Each structure stands twice: as C-alpha cells, then as structure tokens.
Amino acid sequence: MDVDSLHTLVTGAIWRAEQLEDRGAESAAVAWKEVSLIEEELANALAVSEPEGRIARRGAVGAALSAGDYARAEALVQRYTSEEGTPRALRSELRKMLDEDARILEARFRYAAKHHRVTAARGLARQLQEGGAFGLAAA
Amino acid sequence: MLLDLAQLQEMHPKLPGDVALLLVTRAGLGLQRNGHRPGVGVSLDLDRVPSRGSLAWPDADMAKLEQHDRDRVTEDGAEAVALAAVHRARGWRVVRRLQRRHHADWLLEQEQPGEERRLRAALEVSGVGRGGVATRLREKLAQVANSPDVDERWAGVVGFEEPEVALHSTGGGRGR
C-alpha cells in the first residue's frame, strides 16, 4: 500500500479511536491497536529523516500506549531508538513516552505503587504473557 | 471568500470520505441550531487580517441532531470550517490526522511552485458554541506552538453563535 493511502487510513483509524474514547467505549483500546499497526506500517515505509516518518514512529508508540499494550510500546521504542540515524531528541522523546505512561499508572494505583515499581510489575506481566504461569514461577 | 463545505473532500483528497461527510454534517447541524442558513455571512480573521466571507453547506436534517453528541457537533463542525478556510486562504491540504500528543489535530502540506520541497504545517482546531473566539485562540496557539516536525504552526477557532473563523499562525502574520 502506498504512503498516501496509509495516511488516509490512519486518519480514519485515529478518528474512530478518538470518537470511541470520548464515549468511554471499551472498544477504544482495539481501535487504538489498529492505529498503532497502521502507524507502524507508515514508519516502515518512511525514513526517520522524514518528518512524516518521525510522526509515524511517535504515533505507533503512542497508540500502543493508548491501547494499553505496554509490551508493544516498549518493543517499538527499543526498535526505533536503535535505528541508525534516529535523532537524539526523538530517542529521548520516545523513552519519555514510556516514563510518562508509568507515572500515570503509578498515580492511578497509588497503594500498589508504594510497594512495587511499575517496571518490575510490567516485567512480571511480560513473563506471564510469554511463558504462562509456570514460566513466571520458573523465572 | 466563499467557504463551501460541500467541496471539503475536493479540497482535501486525502481526507477519508466518511470522515469528511461527518465533519460537514456536524458543521451544518452546529450552524443551523444557531439559526443560520447556508450562504450566511462569516467574519474572517486570517492571520490578523480581518475580512468578510460567506459560508455554504449542504442543508442539514435537524431531526437528526439528537443522534450526535452536542460537544462533538461544535468541535467536528469547527474542523470542517477551519479545514475549508485554511485551504481557501493558503492552499494547505490535509496529509493526515495527528494523535493528541502531537499538540495538533492535522498535518497539512503546501506545494511550493517550482520546488520539490513541500511545506508542512500543524493545525489545531477548536469550536466555540457561544461567545467570541479570542481566548480559545490564544490557548490553541500556545498548544500548537509545541508541535514538532513542521515548518508552520496554525490554530483555527470557529465561532457558531455569530459565524466567525480565526486562523492564526504562531509566526504572527508571517505564516504564508
């Protein structure tokens, strides 16, 4: 698919996700996942040296966070920050997006955050997702 | 200047058809619920240059107003009017919608005659159901000033009570 078509698609997808989010619909998370996938496709098609390429990289990570898919957001940040030619400012911005999301989570679950670090909890969640209960127990 | 919202899709070919239709429908509902009819006069403030124009749209079916969220009618209607104005005034076209964390709603582009390079702009839009647009415009200009990866940053605020459109660039009258 060409870049123009992907831009049209991502516009429609963001539009739907925003409308669902404004109404408090649970399906907003699914809609943001779709946005993240299209943004990722745009990021694959556009070099990081192009403004639209940087916008797509931020968009892929941001939409993954809006979808509540931290593991995907983290994987995308790792990929985009290790790309050759990525400006230092963009690297720092992408990492800040993850930090900001962790801060929001800590504010939401204040009691839990007093006893556990968000990064540690997310690490456990990832191990559970990847290896199941026994994989987590064996870790 | 005539802002004919029926031509929104032609002005912005990359805007999805269903999105364009919904924006224009909500603009019509927002204007008609304030007692306006297609062809109404509109006050324009295009980067600090005041003028008058007229605003046209396909007649909206007011029986369907209740099917739409009240705030979305104002906000989405404002998007239709601002996108029409920014195209008519400066020839900007939509590239794509931006996510909220980009501090703007739209990424726009403008061909440069005789040059391969395109100019890019971020546009943040808001609608005001009652009263003037000045305060909201200041807020939106401050917001869009943070938008990265663009050559120009614009804010557009549309008032529905007495139709008005204010489109300012952060360059302060130099956003051409």
Interface residues (C-beta under 8 A of the other chain):
Chain A: D4 H7 T8 L9 V10 T11 G12 I14 W15 E18 Q19 D22 R23 V35 P51 E52 R54 I55 R58 G59 G62 A63 S66 E93 M97
Chain B: K14 L15 P16 D18 V19 D69 R72 V94 V95 R96 R97 L98 Q99 R100 R101 H102 L107 R120 P148 D149 V150
